[in-house]
Amino acid sequence: MKKHLRKMALILVMVVLLMSGCSILEEAEDEVDDVAVQEMHQDYEEMEITIATGGTGGVYFPLGGAMATIFNTYVPGLKATAESTGAAIANIDLIRTGEAKMAFAQNDITYYAYTGTEMYSDEMDLADNVRGLAVLYPEIIQIVSLVESEIDEVEDLRGKRIAIGAERSGTEANATHILQIHGIEKEDLEEVHSISFAQAVMKMRNGQIDAAFVTAGIPTSAISEMIEYMDVSIVPIRPEIIRMLSDRYPFYVEVDIPAGTYEGQETDVTTTAVMAMLVVSSDLPEMLVYNMTQAIFEHQEFIAEIHERGNDIILETALIGMPVDLHPGAARFYEKHVK
C-alpha cells in the first residue's frame, strides 16, 4: 500500500514538473518573440503615408480618418493622412503605382487585381505589390431609388436614369455585375452616370436621375442624410438572383439590411454584399505594419466611436475572406495574437 502511494506521489511530482517545464518553455518562447519584436522596432525611419479611402459620403472616409488619428498618436515615427478617393479600384491602382501605401478596398476587387482576372484581365501590370492587413466588415450593395420613380425591383431600372458609382470604383464593378445578372445592358437604360454617390445624391435631389448604386457599410451616412429631405427606398435583390451572382462571382453573399437601419424602413431588405478590407504596399517595413495592425485592434473602440462599422473590426474575423497574401508585419501580429 505504502509502495503504491509512493508511486502515485512520484507520478504527481513528475506531472507538476512537466507542466512547470511547459510553462517555462512557453514563457521563454514569448520572451524570445518579444525580443525579436523589439529588435525590429527601429528597422524603419520616420515616414509619411497616405491612406486612400473613398467618397466623403461613404464609410471608408470616416474610418480612414479615425485610423490616421490612431497611427499619428500611437505608431512611432509615422505620420498618416487619410484622403478621399474613387474607392476600391482606384485605391488598388494607387497602391500599385506607389501613390498610396495603405488603402481601403473590397476583397473581390483586390483578388481580381492581384490575379489579373475579371476587369483586370487585360492589365499588363498586376497589382502584385498589394498585401493584406485586415478584413473589416460587410460592404452592402444598396440600390437607392426615388419613390416617385416606381422602382420596386432591379428589373424596373430598365429605361431609367441611374448612377452606377465613380469610374473604376468597386461600386461600378458591383453595379455592372448585378445589372448583367438581371440581363440589363447599358443600352437598356435611359442614362448611365459613372459618378460618386455624393454626386448622385445631388442629381437625385434635382430630379436628374432615378436611382443610384452605392457599396458601403450600413448605415451609410449619405443615405441617412438624403432620407431627411427626399422620399427614397432601397431596392431589394431576389435571393435566387443572388445565388446566380455568387455562382459566377464567389465573393458575393446574401445579406439583409435590417428594418430600422434607415428612417422609415419598416422591413428587412434583402440584397448582396462583399467584404471591406485594408491593403498595404509590400514595401512597407515589417515592424511598421506590425505596429499599425496592433494600433488598429488596441484602439478599435475609438474607430467605433467615429462610425458604428468600427464595431465589426475584430480579431476573430480579421482573416475571414482574406483574398491575398498578408504583409509579413500583419502576419507576425496575427501569429502572436490570434490563437
N, C-alpha and C positions, 0 to 999 in steps of 0.2 A: 504493500500500500504506500509506504513511505517512498519506495523507489519510483512508483507511479507518479506521486505528487512532485517529486524532484524533477522527473522527466517533463511533466506539464509546465512546471515553473521555468525550466530551461527553454522550452518552446516559446513561452510567452516573452521571455527576455530576448530571444532571437527575433521575434516578430517586432518588438519595440525597437530594437537596434536597426532592423531593416527599414522600418518606417522612418526612423530618425535619419538614416542614411539617405533615403529617398528625398526627404525634406531638405537635407543639407545640399544634396546634388541639385535640386530644383532651385534653391536659393542661390547656389553658385552659378547656375546657368543664367538666372535672372541678372545677377551681378555682372557676368561677362557681357550679356546683351546690353545692359545699361552702359557699361564701359564703352562698348562699340558705338552706341548712340552718341555718347559724349565725345568720343574721338572724331565723329563725323560732324560735330556741332559747328566747327569752324571751317568746314570744307567749301563754303561759299562766301563771297564778298557781298557787301550791301548792294542791293539791286532794286530796280523798279519794274513792276509788271502791270500789264493791262488785263483786266478781266472783261471778256466780251460777254454781254448779257443778251438783251433783246429790246423790244419796244418798251417805252415808258409806261404803257398801259397794261403790260403783262406781269408775270410773276418773276421772270429771270432778273429783271432790273432791280426791284427792291431786295431780292435775296443776294444779288451780287454786291449791292451797296453795303448790306449787313456784313458779308464776308470780307469785303475790303476793310471795313472798320475793325473787324476782329484781327485780321492779318497785321494791320498797322499798329495794333495795340499789343498783340501777344506773340508775333513771329519776329525774332531778332533779325535785323538787317534787311527787312522787307518793307517797301512802300508800294501799296497796291491801289489801283484806281479802277472803278467799275465804269464801263462805257456802254451806252445804248447802241445796239447794232440791229442788223436784219435778222438776228436769231440763228437757229440751228445750222443751216447750210453755210450761211455767211460766216458763222463763227468757226466752223471746221476749216474753211478757207483761210481765215485769219491765223489759225494755229499752223496750218500747213505752210504758209508763207512767212511765219515768224513775226507777224504784226501784233499778235496777242500770245500770251504764254499760258493763259487759263481761260476756259470758256464753258458756258452752259450749252448743252446740245441735247438732242433726242437720241436715244440708244439705237433706233433704226437708222437714222441718218448717219450716225457715227460708224456703224457697221458697214453701210454701203460705201462710205468714203474710204474706209480702211481696206476694204476688199476690192474696190473698183467695180462694184455691181450696181444694178438699177440705174439711177440717174447719173452715176459716176462711171458707167461702163465705157464711155468714150474719153475719159480723162487720161491724159498722158502721165500726169504726176499724181501718184497715190498719196493719200494723207497718211503715210507710214510713220510719221513722227508724232501721231496722236496717241496718247496714253490715257488710260482711265484713272480717275481719282475716287469717284463715288457715284453710285446710283442714288437718286434723291427721292423722287415721288412720281406718281402717275400724272401724265400730261393728257388732259381730256380734250378730245376734238369736239368743239362746240360750234354748232351752226346757229347763228343768231339771226332771226328774221323779224321784219316789221309785221305786226299782226294784220295790218291792212293789206299786206301783200298776199295773204291767204296761202301761206306755205306750211302745210301740215306734215309733209314728209319730204324726203330728199327728191323724189320724182317730181315734186311740184316746183323744183328750181328751173325746170325747162322753160325757156322763154323769159327768164327773169334776169335782172341785173345783179351780179354778185361779185363780192371781193373774195379772193382766194389766198390772201396773205402776201407779204412782201416777196418780191422776186428772189428766187433761190433761198427761200426760207423753209423751215420744216413744215410750217402750216401749208405752204403752197404744195409741197410734196404730198401731205396728207389729204388735202382737198382734191388733188388730181387723182389719187388712188380711189377715194370714195366716189367721186363722180364717175370714174371709169367702171367701177364695180357695179354701178347702177346703170351702165350703158349710156351715160350722158357725156357727150363730147362738147368741146368749147363752142362748136358751131350750133349746138342746140340751145345756147344761152344768148339772151339779147345783148348783154355786155359782160365782159370779164375784166376785173380790175386787179392787177398784181400790186397791192398796196398793203401797208401795215394795218393792223386792226384799229389803231388810233385814228388813222386817216379814214378808214372805213366808217367809223362811228360818225365822223363829221359828215360824210356823204349820206349816211342813213338819216342823220338829223335833218339834212337839207332835202330829203326825198329823192336823192340821186341814185341810190341803189336799194335793192330789196332785202338782201341777206349778205352775211359775211361769215367766213370761217375764222376760227381762232383756236390754236392749240396751246393750252396753258393750264396751270394748276387752278383748282377751284377753291373759293370763289375768285374769279378774275375781276380785278378792281374796275377795269374799263366797262365790263358788262354791268356790274353793280351800279356804277355811276350813270350809265345810259338809261337804265331802268327808271331812274328818278325823273327823267323828262321825255321818255319815249315809251310807247306801248310795243314791247317786243316779246318774243317767245324763243325757246330753244327747240330746234327741230330734232326729233328722235331718229335713230337709225335702227332698223329692224334686226333682231338677233340673227336671223338666217342670213342676212346680208353681211353681218359682222363675221359670221363663220366663214363665208366665202372670201371675205377680205383677209382673214387670218390664215386661210389655207394658201393664199397667194403670197402674203406678206406676214411672216410668223411673229412679228413684233406687236401686232395689234391684238388687243384683248377687249372683251366686253366689260363695260362698267355702267353704273348708274350715277347720274347726278342726283343726289338725294333731294327730296322735297324740302323746300325752305332754304336751299342754297342761295337762291336769289329771291328778292321781294316779289310776292305774288305767284311764286312757283309752288303750286299746291300738290303736285305729284312728282314721283321719280321720273327722270328722263333717261332712257336707255341710249347709250352712244358707245364710242370706242376710244381707246387710249393707247399711248406708247409711254415710255419712261423718260423722265428728265434725268440728266446726269452731268457730272463735271468732268471735263477733259483738261489735260495739261500737255505742254510740249515735252517731248522726250529729252530735250537738252537741259531741262531744269535740274539743278543739283539734287541728289538723293535726299540729303538731310533737310533741304528747304521744303521739299514736297512732304516729307515726314512731318515736319513742324506745321505745315499748312493743314494737312489732314487731321493732325491731333487738335489743332486750334478749332477747327470746324466742329468736331464732336465734343470737345470740352466746353464749348460756348454755344452749343446748339440752342439753348434757351433764349439767347439774345436774338438769334435768327428768327425763332418762332414769335418773338415779340414784334418783329418787323412785319412778318407775314405768316399766317397760320399754316402754310405749307411747310414751314420750318419744323413743325411737329412731326413730319414724315421722315425727317433726316435722322435716321437711327442706325447704329452699327449693325443690328440684326439683318437689315435689308440692304445694306450698302453695296453688296456684291451680287445681288439677285438681278439678273438681266444685264450684267456687265458684258458688253459685246466685243471689247478689245483687250489687249494686254494691259495690266496695271503698270503704272510707273513704279520703278523699284522702291521709291520712298513711300508710296502708298502701300505697296505690298509689305514692306517691313512693318509699317504701322499695324496693318491687319493681322499679320503673323503674331504680333506681340499682344494685341488687344482683343482679337476675336477668337473665342475658344470653340 
